[in-house]
Amino acid sequence: MNILLVGSGGREHALAWKLAQSPLLDTLFAAPGNPGIAQHATIAELDVADHRAVIDFVRRQQIGLVVVGPEGPLVDGLADNIRAIGVPVFGPGREAARLEGSKGFTKDLCARVGIPTARYFRVTSRDGALACLDDFGDTCVIKADGLAAGKGVVVADTRAQAEAAIRDLYANGPVEAVIEERLEGPEASLFVLSDGSATAVFGSAQDHKRVGDGDTGPNTGGMGAYSPALVLTPELEERALGEIVRPTIDALAAAGTPYVGVLYAGLMLTAEGPKLIEYNVRFGDPECQVLMMRFAGDLAEVLLAVAEGRLADLPAPAFADDAALTVVMAANGYPGTPEQGGAIGGITAAERDGAVAFQAGTALHGEQLVASGGRVLAVTATGADIAAAQRAAYAAVDAIDFPTGFFRRDIGAKAVDKG
């Protein structure tokens, strides 16, 4: 079977790495790809925003499965257009992808179905947003409504911070946003496969969003992650499935917009139980990297079964008992304006003991690998527990020569400290 993988980041490198191990695979194509993905796939010179060009390529190369990695093409309806020619796609259609494409859509669905989440208001003006603040006391969360690559959220600790964030949000005119109460508790990410009706859990992880050690500084797309998320006990996982994820999938099916793909539920484990923070409609980045390192099955087989509505025919996805941990190496300046073109060396040495340096924002200048984005590498390793995976990942990080980059030194520290 020929497979087309859409995307160019660290998540897609991890998917390509795992898909390339499948005995079902004939040729893996990737568009637009990156130098790391090119180690496992044939790069297709495609503009993935040009749906007609993608469809022509799928027909010409006799693609049997399309895997859409990032959220942008899903929100743009790429999966719908490929399904229209009868080719299986792993990824939700445009309407179901609104779970990530519109925070307001998701909050309204939660209110309608009774899914536990934070109290909220939808706002479209600066004055309206400021007027909402009295309902939340000194703290709140401010979310831009559309796609923001994990960075369109401000967690305000004071009224002054909230007002400043709202002024920034509306500095260039009207936008849609959600203002919601700040939930308290540990966070966890739960991944669930859905073929529109059947579901299957596909692991858990904990992300580190803040740019600096000790969870300081602005939010990023993610500076590291580990799996499994030990705080998400089997009991809490079952509650999250029964009270949050399955009602969401059932509601979309009832609306005639079935969810096909992986649903990433960002959860807050409050004193009242799990509550939904937000949904993503794709594997997380860098969560995908740790999930792929632990997944023990044939990824192509599972994703094809999801795309063809046969998920119930497969056994539950199996994961290694080992933990996995990934450390993101970012370019100086991230999450603002990252420094471009910095040389990267030492990846072969870093991967000598089983770690994998998944590439995200990289490019080749001649034979020299250089930084071309904000998050550049996701250096990932496994171990018998999170502490062992942490040691292995940082040993690999220390083998990499990336003088114009930086990384956090405390990924997984809280889990290790809790033992």
Secondary structure as GFF3:
##gff-version 3
##sequence-region A 1 419
A	DSSP	beta_strand	2	7	.	.	.	ID=ss1
A	DSSP	alpha_helix	10	19	.	.	.	ID=ss2
A	DSSP	beta_strand	28	32	.	.	.	ID=ss3
A	DSSP	three_ten_helix	37	39	.	.	.	ID=ss4
A	DSSP	beta_strand	42	43	.	.	.	ID=ss5
A	DSSP	alpha_helix	51	60	.	.	.	ID=ss6
A	DSSP	beta_strand	63	68	.	.	.	ID=ss7
A	DSSP	alpha_helix	71	75	.	.	.	ID=ss8
A	DSSP	alpha_helix	78	83	.	.	.	ID=ss9
A	DSSP	beta_strand	89	90	.	.	.	ID=ss10
A	DSSP	alpha_helix	98	101	.	.	.	ID=ss11
A	DSSP	alpha_helix	103	113	.	.	.	ID=ss12
A	DSSP	beta_strand	120	123	.	.	.	ID=ss13
A	DSSP	alpha_helix	126	132	.	.	.	ID=ss14
A	DSSP	three_ten_helix	133	136	.	.	.	ID=ss15
A	DSSP	beta_strand	140	144	.	.	.	ID=ss16
A	DSSP	beta_strand	153	156	.	.	.	ID=ss17
A	DSSP	alpha_helix	159	169	.	.	.	ID=ss18
A	DSSP	beta_strand	177	180	.	.	.	ID=ss19
A	DSSP	beta_strand	187	195	.	.	.	ID=ss20
A	DSSP	beta_strand	199	207	.	.	.	ID=ss21
A	DSSP	beta_strand	210	212	.	.	.	ID=ss22
A	DSSP	beta_strand	216	219	.	.	.	ID=ss23
A	DSSP	beta_strand	224	227	.	.	.	ID=ss24
A	DSSP	alpha_helix	234	240	.	.	.	ID=ss25
A	DSSP	pi_helix	241	245	.	.	.	ID=ss26
A	DSSP	alpha_helix	246	254	.	.	.	ID=ss27
A	DSSP	beta_strand	260	270	.	.	.	ID=ss28
A	DSSP	beta_strand	273	280	.	.	.	ID=ss29
A	DSSP	alpha_helix	287	294	.	.	.	ID=ss30
A	DSSP	alpha_helix	299	307	.	.	.	ID=ss31
A	DSSP	three_ten_helix	311	313	.	.	.	ID=ss32
A	DSSP	beta_strand	323	331	.	.	.	ID=ss33
A	DSSP	alpha_helix	347	350	.	.	.	ID=ss34
A	DSSP	beta_strand	356	359	.	.	.	ID=ss35
A	DSSP	beta_strand	362	365	.	.	.	ID=ss36
A	DSSP	beta_strand	368	371	.	.	.	ID=ss37
A	DSSP	beta_strand	375	383	.	.	.	ID=ss38
A	DSSP	alpha_helix	386	398	.	.	.	ID=ss39
A	DSSP	beta_strand	405	406	.	.	.	ID=ss40
A	DSSP	alpha_helix	413	418	.	.	.	ID=ss41
###
